[in-house]
């Protein structure tokens, strides 16, 4: 089995040109066939024996290129998933052109929060998946009733906030790295507010104890965080009300805001705010990918061995794990 990817482009409705196009890279488990099309065009068939493929849609951080998450997309595709990353250059914030995960600010406001998804790219991405299901190398091979949302930083936030079956019944779980739901003062919230999550689906929050970007952004929320992980911990404890046993908080010792990024890109975004990672980056990435993969296999694929491994193996005296909680 190998991992291959295809590129697609999709138009976003009601967005003015030139900011109305999303470019997708779709990773999938492949099986070399030796066909002429494969030899001449590089089009490798999907590994149909592993289908139908559950789908992960991954939302990048603001001004974080999707290529820095390719390592994770490949690792998840190796586990039998289709993974979508994308690039969307747009003006989510008036006057600021950025590579964005798609953040719908109007749905973050006090009078609308929780009534609609904050992931403005998601309807377009779901429509494109429907198209891929009808034609091309993945035709008929996607399980579009089992879609997992994931993301980093702002992308992780919109993934968590949009994982609501009332918005998108085909979404069944969500995970995030370096994300929380602290309320931004400029939108009109009181200081030190943590906004609730839909809390209807399995969720996994992952963070690092050396996250300088979160630590140095606390002024946006009218508070001085006690630790870099404080808003992530508070999101887990305060924004998730149910205790079904399918939501997780994983804090990584020595990981920073960009421990999920490889190769690291220092030319854009706010990496200059970050603290240095104090643990081997490759080991941190492997743990991130393993935790996410087990979470999906446990609570979307319903593999009993994955549930056991997730709940037992990850807490077994691993020096890279600062804290692991389940509720």
C-alpha positions in Angstrom: 0.0 0.0 0.0 1.2 3.5 -0.8 -0.3 6.9 -0.3 -1.1 9.1 -3.3 -2.8 12.5 -3.7 -4.9 14.3 -6.2 -5.5 18.1 -6.6 -8.8 19.8 -7.0 -10.1 23.4 -7.2 -13.5 24.6 -6.0 -15.4 27.8 -6.1 -16.8 29.3 -2.9 -20.3 30.8 -3.3 -20.9 34.4 -2.5 -17.2 35.3 -2.2 -15.9 38.0 -4.6 -13.1 37.2 -7.0 -10.2 36.6 -6.8 -10.8 35.2 -3.3 -13.4 32.7 -4.3 -11.3 29.6 -5.0 -10.1 26.8 -2.7 -7.4 24.5 -3.8 -7.5 21.0 -2.3 -5.0 18.2 -2.0 -6.7 14.9 -1.3 -4.6 12.0 0.1 -5.8 8.4 -0.3 -4.6 4.8 0.2 -3.4 3.7 -3.2 -2.5 0.4 -4.9 -0.1 0.4 -7.8 -1.6 -1.3 -10.9 1.0 -1.0 -13.6 -1.6 0.4 -16.0 -0.8 2.7 -18.9 -2.7 5.6 -17.2 -0.6 5.1 -14.2 2.6 5.0 -16.2 1.8 7.9 -18.5 -0.3 10.2 -16.2 0.7 9.2 -12.7 -2.9 8.3 -11.8 -2.7 5.5 -9.3 -5.9 3.7 -8.3 -7.2 3.7 -4.8 -6.8 0.6 -2.7 -10.4 -0.5 -3.1 -10.1 -3.4 -0.6 -9.7 -0.8 2.2 -12.8 1.2 1.1 -15.2 2.8 1.8 -12.8 5.4 3.1 -13.8 7.6 6.1 -12.7 11.2 5.4 -10.7 13.7 7.5 -10.9 17.4 6.5 -8.0 19.3 8.0 -8.2 23.0 8.6 -4.8 24.8 8.6 -3.8 27.6 11.0 -4.0 31.2 9.7 -1.1 31.8 7.2 0.0 28.2 7.7 0.5 26.4 4.3 -1.2 23.0 4.0 2.2 21.4 3.1 3.3 21.6 6.7 0.6 19.1 7.6 1.3 16.7 4.8 3.3 14.4 7.1 0.1 14.0 9.2 -2.1 13.5 6.2 0.2 10.7 4.9 0.3 9.0 8.3 -3.5 9.0 8.5 -3.9 7.8 4.9 -1.6 4.9 5.8 -4.2 4.0 8.4 -6.9 3.7 5.7 -8.4 7.3 5.7 -8.8 9.8 3.0 -7.5 13.2 4.1 -8.2 16.6 2.7 -5.9 19.6 3.1 -6.6 22.9 1.4 -5.3 26.3 0.6 -7.6 29.3 0.6 -6.3 32.9 0.2 -9.1 35.2 1.2 -10.1 38.2 3.4 -11.8 36.6 6.4 -10.7 39.7 8.4 -11.6 43.0 6.5 -8.5 44.4 4.9 -6.3 41.5 5.7 -5.5 39.0 2.9 -4.3 35.7 4.4 -4.1 32.0 3.9 -7.1 31.0 6.0 -8.9 28.0 7.3 -12.1 29.9 6.7 -13.4 31.7 9.8 -16.9 33.1 9.7 -16.6 36.0 12.1 -20.3 36.8 12.1 -21.0 33.4 13.6 -18.4 34.0 16.4 -20.4 37.1 17.6 -22.2 36.9 20.9 -25.7 37.0 19.4 -25.0 34.2 16.8 -22.4 31.9 18.4 -23.6 28.3 18.5 -26.4 28.9 16.0 -24.3 28.3 12.8 -20.9 26.8 11.9 -17.8 29.0 12.1 -15.9 27.0 9.4 -16.9 29.0 6.3 -14.9 26.7 3.9 -16.7 23.5 5.0 -19.8 23.7 2.8 -17.6 24.0 -0.3 -15.3 21.2 0.8 -18.3 18.9 1.5 -19.7 19.7 -1.9 -16.4 18.9 -3.6 -16.2 15.5 -1.8 -19.6 14.7 -3.3 -18.2 15.4 -6.7 -15.2 13.2 -6.0 -17.6 10.4 -5.0 -19.2 10.6 -8.5 -16.1 10.7 -10.7 -12.4 10.2 -10.7 -10.0 7.9 -8.9 -12.1 7.9 -5.6 -15.5 7.5 -7.3 -17.8 5.3 -5.2 -15.1 4.7 -2.6 -15.8 7.4 0.0 -17.8 7.0 3.2 -19.4 10.5 3.2 -21.5 9.7 6.3 -18.4 9.5 8.4 -16.4 12.7 8.1 -14.0 13.8 10.8 -13.0 17.5 11.2 -9.5 18.3 12.4 -7.2 21.4 12.5 -4.5 23.4 14.0 -4.8 26.7 15.9 -7.6 28.8 14.4 -8.3 25.8 12.0 -8.7 23.6 15.0 -11.1 25.9 16.6 -13.4 26.1 13.7 -13.2 22.3 13.4 -14.4 21.8 17.0 -17.1 24.6 16.8 -18.5 23.2 13.5 -18.7 19.5 14.6 -22.4 19.7 15.2 -24.7 17.2 13.6 -27.4 19.9 13.5 -25.1 21.8 11.0 -23.6 18.8 9.2 -25.1 15.4 9.9 -22.3 13.7 8.1 -19.7 15.0 10.5 -19.1 12.4 13.3 -16.0 13.6 15.3 -13.4 16.3 15.6 -9.9 16.9 16.8 -7.7 20.0 17.3 -4.1 20.8 18.1 -3.2 24.1 19.7 -6.8 25.4 19.8 -9.3 26.6 22.4 -12.6 28.5 22.6 -11.6 31.6 24.6 -13.8 34.5 23.5 -12.1 37.5 21.7 -12.7 40.8 23.4 -13.0 42.7 20.1 -16.2 40.7 19.3 -17.9 42.0 22.4 -17.3 39.3 24.9 -16.5 39.9 28.6 -12.9 39.1 29.6 -11.9 35.6 30.5 -14.8 33.9 28.7 -14.7 30.3 27.4 -17.4 29.6 24.8 -19.2 26.3 24.8 -18.8 23.6 22.1 -21.6 21.7 20.5 -20.5 18.7 22.5 -22.6 16.2 20.6 -19.7 14.2 19.1 -16.4 12.6 20.1 -13.7 15.4 20.5 -10.0 15.3 21.1 -8.0 18.4 22.2 -4.2 18.3 22.0 -1.8 21.0 23.2 1.8 21.5 24.2 3.2 22.8 27.4 5.6 25.1 25.5 2.9 26.8 23.3 4.3 30.4 23.2 1.7 31.5 20.6 -1.2 30.8 22.9 0.7 32.1 26.0 1.6 35.4 24.3 -1.9 36.0 22.8 -3.8 36.1 26.1 -4.4 39.9 25.9 -6.9 39.2 23.1 -9.1 37.5 25.7 -8.7 39.9 28.6 -6.7 37.6 30.8 -3.1 36.5 31.6 -3.0 32.7 31.2 -1.4 30.9 34.1 0.2 28.4 31.7 0.5 28.0 28.0 -2.1 25.2 28.2 -4.6 27.0 30.4 -7.2 27.9 27.7 -7.0 24.4 26.2 -7.6 22.8 29.6 -10.4 25.2 30.4 -12.0 24.5 27.0 -11.9 20.7 27.8 -13.3 21.3 31.3 -15.8 24.1 30.7 -16.8 23.9 27.0 -17.6 20.2 27.0 -20.4 19.4 29.3 -21.2 15.8 28.6 -19.4 12.9 30.1 -19.9 10.2 27.5 -16.3 8.9 27.7 -15.5 9.9 24.1 -13.8 13.3 24.6 -10.1 13.6 25.4 -7.5 16.1 26.5 -3.9 15.3 25.6 -1.1 17.7 26.7 2.3 17.0 25.4 5.4 17.8 27.5 7.8 20.1 25.7 5.6 20.6 22.6 5.0 24.1 21.2 2.4 25.6 18.9 4.1 24.4 15.8 5.1 20.9 16.9 2.4 19.7 14.5 4.1 21.5 11.6 6.8 19.8 9.5 8.7 21.1 7.7 8.6 24.2 9.8 8.0 27.5 8.0 9.3 30.6 9.8 8.4 33.1 7.0 4.8 33.6 7.7 2.3 33.4 10.6 3.4 34.1 14.1 6.1 31.4 14.9 8.3 34.2 16.4 6.0 34.1 19.4 6.5 30.5 20.1 8.6 28.9 22.8 11.3 26.4 21.8 10.2 22.8 22.0 12.1 20.9 24.7 11.4 17.3 23.4 12.4 15.6 20.1 10.1 17.0 17.4 9.9 13.7 15.5 8.8 11.9 18.6 6.2 14.5 19.3 4.8 14.3 15.8 4.6 10.5 16.0 2.7 10.7 19.2 0.3 13.3 17.7 -0.4 11.1 14.7 -0.8 8.0 16.9 -3.2 9.7 19.2 -5.4 11.1 16.4 -5.3 7.8 14.5 -6.4 5.8 17.6 -9.1 8.4 18.4 -10.6 8.0 15.0 -10.3 4.2 15.0 -11.9 4.0 18.5 -14.8 6.4 18.1 -15.5 6.5 14.4 -14.4 3.0 13.2 -15.4 1.5 16.6 -12.4 -0.7 16.9 -12.3 -2.2 20.5 -8.6 -2.7 20.4 -8.1 1.0 19.5 -10.2 2.1 22.4 -8.2 0.0 24.8 -4.9 1.3 23.4 -6.1 4.9 23.5 -7.2 4.7 27.1 -4.3 2.6 28.4 -1.2 2.7 26.3 -1.1 6.5 26.1 -1.0 6.9 29.8 1.7 4.3 30.5 4.5 6.4 31.8 5.3 8.2 28.5 7.7 11.1 29.3 6.2 13.0 26.3 2.7 13.1 28.0 2.2 15.8 30.5 -1.5 15.1 31.0 -4.2 12.8 29.6 -7.8 13.0 30.5 -11.1 11.5 29.3 -14.7 12.5 29.9 
